[in-house]
Amino acid sequence: MALLLEGHRIDNWIDGRRVPPQNGNYLESIEPSYAKAWIEVPDGDAADVELAVAAARSAFEGPWRQLPAMARAGHLRSVAREVAEHAEELATIESRDNGSPIAEVSAGDLPAVCEMLNYWAGAADKLHGETVQISPGSFNFTIHEPIGVCGIIVPWNSPLAILAAKVGAALAAGNTVVLKPAEQAAASILTIAELFDAAGMPPGVINVVSGRGEVVGDALVRHPDVRKIALTGSGETARIITERSAPLLKQLTFELGGKSPNIVFADAELDRAIPGVSTQAVFTGSAGQVCVAGSRLLIHASIYDEVIDRIAKHVEASVRLGDALDASTSMGPIAFHEQLEKVKRYVEIGQKEGAELVFGARFGADNFAPGDALGNGYFAAPTLFRDAHNDMRVCREEIFGPVTCAIPFEDDDEALAIANDTPYGLASGVWTCDLKRAHRFVRDIQAGAVWVNAYRMIHWAAPFGGVKDSGYGRDSGLESLRGYQQTKTAWIDLH
């Protein structure tokens, strides 16, 4: 089966087939490496959502709910095999659509998608209830049941991986899904839906409706037959969803943004720490467009200048900005024009606030030779500010681009105070050889993830999510399955 080709128009996936948007409208999907349209995706509306939810509800109340857990597991494993077979095509589609380097998607995201689907398949028959010993005269037990139709909203930065984390858990728990991809990068999600059908998944179990968030997303949130919404996105979007879903008392799971601290102590092994606070943390293949980006770099004053100097040399030697489809590219473009403009604004804000620019602040054609075709692409060079203060906007607001700010500190208490002085709480990094310090910071940092002498370590078996304005609920790990189930308690009188 051949997947998406350039210049094509790809339709929604509803009830096991391609369905054009009811309003007949489409959006151009822009390839960020060249700032050119390459395919069209649906610009759907509430009518498409209505069709998709009806299909998902029918499948939930019919064939899918009747399947034993091992049968659901078999379907998920079959999807994993289909993804593996079409991995090269899917990687190309995602790279062209959102600018993630093909090497990163091929070697990282696509294998992870397969592993996650197999992980959820293995979890499907392990969702046990409990017996509760209350009295000799009664038998009490619990049953974990699926919620029903789940609305899943996926962002543009890592759509396939996030789909696998959320959809895999939802299906393993026995739910059906209506999926809304980001309108800026919907092609890979619309494409992979067809592989669920090829794997034998019953029609209606997974449905994909593309369109604008304020239209398709809003219709999904307001639909009374959608009992849960799971979002990876911004805090602003989460607040809107909370408000609009409140009358229907939907269950919600939010994995939101961050302004994560990455803390380097004087005793850190700098050969490991330098990549961990730069190319692994924020100057990534995704051009810093990751929610866990370590965009606040806290460095002990005694090694501050040395670390800044070594980061500059490491980034210059390690980061190759270029076409997402070039296998030698280590950092791709910003995903779309509006996001590039946002990054530019924050770089200007940082300079006006008085942070000292170490390197970067170059965009688009500034990164390439005159006449290079990539000059029109949405490129932003890695950018580092030093001598920043935690009250600056560039240190408090999520930029979602390859920009980090270095802040000096004198002792452990000051480092912890700066780290926690943020409305966010998604991730954090601690670089130290002091075991007691490591444990104290794991305990005291207000974040859903704390990495010690590492950064951006994410695995499908480990729960992932945030606190404070970084959301609630968890993706990945068996813990996340509970977010796609509801508990029923049964009593049997033995008298």
C-alpha positions as CSV (number, residue, x, y, z in Angstrom):
1,M,0.0,0.0,0.0
2,A,1.5,3.3,-1.1
3,L,1.0,6.2,1.3
4,L,0.8,9.9,0.7
5,L,2.4,11.5,-2.4
6,E,3.3,15.2,-2.9
7,G,0.6,17.4,-4.4
8,H,-2.2,15.1,-3.2
9,R,-5.2,16.0,-1.1
10,I,-5.8,13.7,1.9
11,D,-9.2,13.4,3.5
12,N,-10.5,12.7,7.0
13,W,-10.6,9.1,8.2
14,I,-14.1,8.3,9.6
15,D,-15.6,4.9,10.1
16,G,-12.9,3.0,8.3
17,R,-12.8,5.1,5.1
18,R,-11.7,8.4,3.6
19,V,-14.4,11.1,4.0
20,P,-14.0,14.5,2.4
21,P,-14.8,17.5,4.7
22,Q,-18.6,18.2,4.6
23,N,-18.0,21.9,3.8
24,G,-15.6,21.0,1.0
25,N,-12.8,23.2,2.4
26,Y,-9.1,22.4,2.6
27,L,-6.0,23.9,4.1
28,E,-2.5,24.0,2.5
29,S,0.1,22.1,4.5
30,I,3.3,24.0,4.3
31,E,6.7,22.3,4.1
32,P,8.7,24.5,6.6
33,S,12.1,23.7,5.1
34,Y,11.1,25.6,2.0
35,A,8.0,27.6,3.1
36,K,6.0,26.0,0.2
37,A,2.7,24.1,0.2
38,W,3.1,20.4,-0.6
39,I,-0.3,18.8,0.1
40,E,-3.8,19.8,1.2
41,V,-5.6,18.6,4.4
42,P,-9.3,19.1,5.4
43,D,-10.4,22.3,7.0
44,G,-13.3,20.5,8.7
45,D,-16.0,21.6,11.0
46,A,-18.7,20.4,13.5
47,A,-20.4,18.3,10.8
48,D,-17.3,16.2,10.4
49,V,-17.0,15.8,14.1
50,E,-20.6,14.6,14.3
51,L,-19.9,11.9,11.8
52,A,-16.7,10.8,13.5
53,V,-18.2,10.7,17.0
54,A,-21.2,8.8,15.7
55,A,-18.9,6.2,14.2
56,A,-16.8,6.0,17.4
57,R,-19.9,5.6,19.6
58,S,-21.3,2.9,17.3
59,A,-18.0,1.0,17.4
60,F,-17.7,1.3,21.2
61,E,-21.2,0.1,21.8
62,G,-20.8,-2.7,19.2
63,P,-17.8,-4.8,18.1
64,W,-15.0,-3.1,20.0
65,R,-16.4,-3.3,23.4
66,Q,-17.3,-7.0,22.9
67,L,-13.8,-8.0,22.1
68,P,-11.7,-9.7,24.8
69,A,-8.6,-7.9,25.9
70,M,-6.3,-10.2,24.0
71,A,-8.1,-9.5,20.7
72,R,-7.6,-5.7,21.3
73,A,-4.0,-6.5,22.0
74,G,-3.7,-8.4,18.7
75,H,-5.0,-5.4,16.7
76,L,-2.5,-3.1,18.4
77,R,0.3,-5.5,17.5
78,S,-0.9,-5.6,13.9
79,V,-0.9,-1.8,13.7
80,A,2.7,-1.8,15.0
81,R,3.7,-4.2,12.2
82,E,2.0,-2.0,9.6
83,V,3.8,1.1,11.0
84,A,7.2,-0.7,10.9
85,E,6.5,-1.7,7.3
86,H,5.7,1.8,6.3
87,A,8.1,3.6,8.6
88,E,10.2,5.2,5.9
89,E,7.2,6.7,4.2
90,L,5.7,7.9,7.5
91,A,9.0,9.5,8.5
92,T,9.2,11.4,5.2
93,I,5.7,12.7,5.6
94,E,6.2,13.9,9.2
95,S,9.6,15.5,8.3
96,R,8.2,17.4,5.4
97,D,5.1,18.4,7.3
98,N,6.6,19.7,10.6
99,G,10.4,20.1,9.8
100,S,11.7,17.4,12.2
101,P,14.9,16.0,10.8
102,I,14.4,12.7,8.9
103,A,17.3,11.1,10.8
104,E,15.6,11.9,14.2
105,V,12.2,10.7,13.1
106,S,13.5,7.6,11.4
107,A,15.8,6.5,14.2
108,G,13.8,7.8,17.2
109,D,10.1,8.5,16.7
110,L,9.0,5.7,14.4
111,P,10.7,2.9,16.3
112,A,9.2,4.4,19.5
113,V,5.7,4.4,17.9
114,C,6.0,0.6,17.2
115,E,7.4,-0.1,20.7
116,M,4.6,1.9,22.3
117,L,1.9,0.1,20.4
118,N,3.4,-3.2,21.4
119,Y,3.7,-2.0,25.0
120,W,0.0,-1.1,25.1
121,A,-0.9,-4.4,23.5
122,G,0.9,-6.1,26.4
123,A,-0.9,-4.0,28.9
124,A,-4.4,-4.7,27.5
125,D,-5.0,-7.9,29.5
126,K,-3.5,-6.6,32.7
127,L,-6.2,-4.2,33.8
128,H,-7.3,-5.9,36.9
129,G,-9.9,-4.9,39.5
130,E,-9.5,-5.6,43.2
131,T,-11.4,-7.5,45.9
132,V,-12.1,-5.6,49.1
133,Q,-12.4,-7.4,52.4
134,I,-15.2,-5.6,54.2
135,S,-17.2,-8.3,56.0
136,P,-17.8,-12.1,55.9
137,G,-21.4,-11.4,54.8
138,S,-20.6,-9.6,51.6
139,F,-18.3,-9.8,48.6
140,N,-17.0,-6.5,47.3
141,F,-15.0,-6.1,44.1
142,T,-14.1,-3.4,41.6
143,I,-14.1,-3.4,37.8
144,H,-12.1,-1.0,35.6
145,E,-14.2,-0.2,32.6
146,P,-13.5,2.0,29.5
147,I,-14.9,5.5,29.5
148,G,-16.3,5.4,25.9
149,V,-15.5,7.9,23.1
150,C,-12.3,9.8,23.8
151,G,-11.4,13.0,22.0
152,I,-7.6,13.2,21.6
153,I,-5.9,16.5,20.5
154,V,-2.4,16.1,19.2
155,P,0.1,18.9,18.6
156,W,2.3,19.6,15.6
157,N,5.8,19.0,17.1
158,S,5.8,15.1,17.5
159,P,2.4,14.0,16.2
160,L,3.1,10.3,15.6
161,A,4.8,9.7,18.9
162,I,2.1,11.5,20.8
163,L,-0.6,9.6,18.9
164,A,1.0,6.3,19.9
165,A,1.2,7.3,23.6
166,K,-2.4,8.5,23.9
167,V,-4.3,6.4,21.3
168,G,-2.5,3.2,22.3
169,A,-3.5,3.6,25.9
170,A,-7.1,4.6,25.0
171,L,-7.6,1.5,22.8
172,A,-5.8,-0.9,25.2
173,A,-8.3,0.3,27.8
174,G,-11.2,-0.5,25.5
175,N,-12.2,3.0,24.3
176,T,-12.7,4.3,20.9
177,V,-11.2,7.5,19.6
178,V,-11.8,10.7,17.6
179,L,-8.4,12.3,17.0
180,K,-7.8,15.9,16.1
181,P,-4.3,16.7,14.7
182,A,-2.9,20.2,14.7
183,E,-3.9,21.9,11.5
184,Q,-0.3,23.0,10.9
185,A,0.9,19.4,10.6
186,A,-1.9,16.9,10.1
187,A,-0.6,14.8,7.3
188,S,1.2,12.1,9.2
189,I,-1.8,11.5,11.5
190,L,-4.3,11.4,8.6
191,T,-2.0,8.9,6.9
192,I,-1.3,6.6,9.8
193,A,-5.1,6.2,10.4
194,E,-5.2,4.1,7.2
195,L,-2.8,1.7,8.7
196,F,-5.2,0.9,11.6
197,D,-7.6,-0.3,8.9
198,A,-5.0,-2.3,7.1
199,A,-4.2,-4.0,10.5
200,G,-7.8,-5.1,10.7
201,M,-9.0,-2.6,13.3
202,P,-12.9,-2.5,13.2
203,P,-14.3,0.6,11.5
204,G,-15.0,3.5,13.8
205,V,-12.5,2.5,16.5
206,I,-10.1,5.3,15.4
207,N,-11.3,8.4,13.5
208,V,-9.3,11.5,12.4
209,V,-10.8,14.9,11.7
210,S,-8.5,17.7,10.5
211,G,-9.3,21.3,10.9
212,R,-8.8,24.4,13.0
213,G,-8.7,24.2,16.7
214,E,-11.4,26.8,17.3
215,V,-13.7,24.9,15.0
216,V,-13.0,21.1,15.1
217,G,-11.4,21.1,18.5
218,D,-14.3,23.1,19.9
219,A,-16.9,20.8,18.4
220,L,-15.1,17.8,19.9
221,V,-14.9,19.4,23.3
222,R,-18.6,20.4,23.3
223,H,-20.0,17.1,22.0
224,P,-22.0,15.3,24.7
225,D,-21.0,11.8,23.5
226,V,-17.3,12.5,23.9
227,R,-16.6,11.5,27.6
228,K,-12.9,12.3,27.8
229,I,-10.5,14.9,26.3
230,A,-6.8,14.3,26.3
231,L,-4.7,17.2,25.1
232,T,-1.0,17.8,24.6
233,G,-0.8,21.5,23.9
234,S,-0.8,25.0,25.5
235,G,-2.1,26.1,28.8
236,E,-4.3,28.6,27.0
237,T,-6.0,25.8,25.1
238,A,-6.4,23.7,28.2
239,R,-8.2,26.5,30.0
240,I,-10.6,27.0,27.1
241,I,-11.3,23.2,27.1
242,T,-11.8,23.2,30.8
243,E,-14.3,26.0,30.6
244,R,-16.2,24.6,27.6
245,S,-16.3,21.0,28.8
246,A,-17.4,21.9,32.3
247,P,-21.2,21.7,31.7
248,L,-20.7,18.1,30.4
249,L,-18.4,17.1,33.3
250,K,-15.9,15.4,30.9
251,Q,-12.8,13.7,32.2
252,L,-9.7,15.7,31.2
253,T,-6.0,14.9,30.9
254,F,-3.6,17.8,30.0
255,E,0.1,17.6,29.1
256,L,1.1,21.2,28.7
257,G,4.1,23.4,28.3
258,G,7.1,24.1,30.5
259,K,10.0,26.5,31.3
260,S,12.2,23.8,32.6
261,P,15.3,24.4,34.7
262,N,18.5,22.6,33.8
263,I,20.9,23.0,36.8
264,V,24.7,22.6,36.5
265,F,26.6,22.4,39.8
266,A,30.3,23.0,40.3
267,D,31.0,19.3,40.7
268,A,29.2,18.2,37.5
269,E,31.0,16.1,34.9
270,L,31.1,18.8,32.3
271,D,31.8,16.4,29.4
272,R,28.4,14.9,29.9
273,A,26.7,18.1,31.1
274,I,27.5,20.3,28.1
275,P,25.6,18.2,25.5
276,G,22.9,17.6,28.2
277,V,22.2,21.3,28.6
278,S,22.5,22.3,25.0
279,T,22.0,19.9,22.1
280,Q,20.0,17.4,24.1
281,A,17.9,19.9,26.0
282,V,16.9,22.8,23.7
283,F,19.1,22.9,20.5
284,T,17.5,19.7,19.4
285,G,16.5,18.3,16.0
286,S,13.0,19.7,16.7
287,A,14.6,23.2,17.0
288,G,13.6,23.6,20.6
289,Q,10.0,22.9,19.9
290,V,9.6,20.4,22.7
291,C,7.6,20.9,25.9
292,V,10.5,19.6,28.1
293,A,13.1,22.0,26.6
294,G,15.6,22.9,29.3
295,S,15.3,26.6,28.4
296,R,16.4,28.0,31.7
297,L,20.0,27.1,32.2
298,L,21.2,27.6,35.8
299,I,25.0,27.4,36.2
300,H,27.0,27.7,39.5
301,A,28.9,31.0,39.5
302,S,32.3,29.3,39.9
303,I,32.0,27.5,36.5
304,Y,29.7,29.9,34.8
305,D,32.1,31.4,32.2
306,E,33.6,28.0,31.4
307,V,30.3,26.4,30.8
308,I,29.1,29.2,28.6
309,D,32.3,29.0,26.5
310,R,32.1,25.2,26.2
311,I,28.4,25.3,25.1
312,A,29.2,27.8,22.4
313,K,32.0,25.6,21.0
314,H,29.9,22.4,21.3
315,V,26.9,24.0,19.5
316,E,29.1,25.4,16.7
317,A,30.7,21.9,16.2
318,S,27.5,19.8,16.6
319,V,24.5,21.6,15.2
320,R,23.9,21.4,11.4
321,L,20.8,23.4,10.5
322,G,19.2,22.4,7.2
323,D,16.5,20.7,5.1
324,A,14.5,18.2,7.2
325,L,14.9,15.5,4.6
326,D,18.7,15.8,4.5
327,A,20.1,12.9,6.6
328,S,23.0,15.0,7.8
329,T,20.7,17.7,9.3
330,S,20.8,17.7,13.1
331,M,18.3,20.6,13.6
332,G,15.4,21.4,11.3
333,P,13.3,24.5,10.8
334,I,10.5,26.0,13.0
335,A,7.3,24.2,12.1
336,F,5.3,27.1,10.6
337,H,5.6,30.9,10.0
338,E,3.6,32.1,13.0
339,Q,5.8,30.2,15.3
340,L,8.9,31.5,13.7
341,E,7.6,35.0,14.2
342,K,7.0,34.2,17.9
343,V,10.6,33.1,18.3
344,K,11.9,36.2,16.6
345,R,9.8,38.4,19.0
346,Y,11.2,36.7,22.1
347,V,14.8,37.0,20.9
348,E,14.1,40.8,20.5
349,I,12.5,40.9,23.9
350,G,15.5,39.2,25.5
351,Q,17.9,41.7,24.0
352,K,15.7,44.6,25.1
353,E,15.5,43.2,28.6
354,G,19.2,43.3,28.9
355,A,20.3,39.7,28.5
356,E,23.6,39.4,26.7
357,L,23.5,37.5,23.4
358,V,26.2,34.8,23.2
359,F,25.3,33.4,19.8
360,G,22.3,33.1,17.5
361,A,19.5,35.6,16.8
362,R,19.7,34.6,13.1
363,F,16.7,33.6,11.0
364,G,15.8,32.3,7.6
365,A,18.2,33.5,4.9
366,D,20.7,34.7,7.5
367,N,21.6,31.0,8.0
368,F,22.4,30.2,4.4
369,A,24.4,31.4,1.5
370,P,22.7,33.9,-0.9
371,G,20.5,32.1,-3.4
372,D,20.3,28.9,-1.4
373,A,16.8,27.5,-1.7
374,L,16.6,27.0,2.0
375,G,16.7,30.8,2.5
376,N,12.9,31.0,2.4
377,G,12.5,28.3,5.0
378,Y,11.4,28.9,8.6
379,F,14.8,28.6,10.2
380,A,16.0,29.9,13.5
381,A,19.6,29.5,14.6
382,P,20.4,28.2,18.1
383,T,20.3,31.2,20.4
384,L,21.9,31.5,23.9
385,F,21.5,34.5,26.3
386,R,23.8,34.9,29.3
387,D,23.5,36.9,32.5
388,A,19.7,36.6,32.4
389,H,17.4,37.1,35.4
390,N,14.5,34.9,36.3
391,D,12.1,37.8,36.2
392,M,12.7,38.5,32.5
393,R,10.0,37.4,30.1
394,V,12.4,35.2,28.2
395,C,12.9,33.3,31.5
396,R,9.3,33.1,32.5
397,E,7.3,32.5,29.2
398,E,7.5,29.4,27.0
399,I,9.1,30.3,23.7
400,F,9.0,26.9,22.0
401,G,12.0,27.5,19.9
402,P,15.9,27.1,20.0
403,V,16.4,29.8,22.7
404,T,17.8,29.3,26.2
405,C,18.8,31.7,28.9
406,A,21.8,31.2,31.3
407,I,21.3,32.3,34.9
408,P,24.2,32.2,37.5
409,F,23.6,31.0,41.1
410,E,25.8,30.9,44.2
411,D,24.5,27.9,46.3
412,D,21.9,25.1,46.4
413,D,19.2,27.2,48.1
414,E,19.4,29.9,45.4
415,A,19.3,27.3,42.6
416,L,16.2,25.6,44.0
417,A,14.5,28.9,44.5
418,I,15.1,29.9,40.9
419,A,14.1,26.5,39.6
420,N,10.8,26.6,41.4
421,D,10.1,30.3,40.7
422,T,7.9,29.5,37.6
423,P,4.2,28.8,36.9
424,Y,5.3,25.7,35.1
425,G,6.3,22.3,36.4
426,L,6.9,19.8,33.6
427,A,10.6,18.7,33.7
428,S,14.0,19.6,35.1
429,G,17.6,18.5,35.0
430,V,20.3,18.3,37.8
431,W,24.0,17.8,37.0
432,T,26.0,16.8,40.1
433,C,28.1,14.0,41.4
434,D,26.8,14.6,45.0
435,L,24.3,11.9,45.7
436,K,22.7,13.6,48.6
437,R,22.2,16.8,46.6
438,A,20.7,14.8,43.8
439,H,18.1,13.2,46.1
440,R,17.3,16.6,47.7
441,F,16.6,18.2,44.3
442,V,14.6,15.2,43.1
443,R,12.5,15.7,46.3
444,D,12.2,19.4,46.2
445,I,12.0,20.5,42.6
446,Q,8.4,21.1,41.6
447,A,8.2,19.2,38.3
448,G,6.7,16.0,37.0
449,A,10.1,14.7,35.8
450,V,13.6,15.2,37.3
451,W,16.6,14.0,35.3
452,V,19.9,13.6,37.2
453,N,23.0,13.7,35.0
454,A,20.8,13.2,31.9
455,Y,18.1,15.2,30.1
456,R,15.1,14.4,28.0
457,M,15.0,10.7,28.9
458,I,11.4,9.6,28.0
459,H,10.2,6.0,27.8
460,W,6.7,4.6,27.1
461,A,6.9,2.5,30.4
462,A,7.6,5.6,32.6
463,P,4.7,8.0,33.4
464,F,5.1,11.5,32.0
465,G,3.3,14.7,32.8
466,G,3.5,17.9,34.7
467,V,2.3,19.8,37.8
468,K,1.2,23.4,38.2
469,D,0.5,25.1,34.8
470,S,2.1,22.1,33.0
471,G,-1.0,20.1,33.4
472,Y,-2.3,17.0,35.2
473,G,-2.8,13.3,34.4
474,R,0.0,11.2,32.9
475,D,0.9,9.8,29.5
476,S,2.8,6.5,29.2
477,G,3.3,3.8,31.8
478,L,0.5,1.7,33.3
479,E,-0.5,4.6,35.5
480,S,-1.8,6.5,32.4
481,L,-4.2,3.6,31.6
482,R,-6.3,4.6,34.7
483,G,-6.9,7.9,32.9
484,Y,-8.8,6.1,30.2
485,Q,-10.9,4.0,32.6
486,Q,-13.6,4.4,35.2
487,T,-14.0,2.2,38.3
488,K,-17.2,0.3,39.1
489,T,-17.7,-1.1,42.6
490,A,-19.9,-4.2,43.0
491,W,-21.4,-5.7,46.2
492,I,-22.8,-9.2,46.6
493,D,-24.7,-10.0,49.7
494,L,-23.8,-13.5,50.9
495,H,-26.5,-13.8,53.6
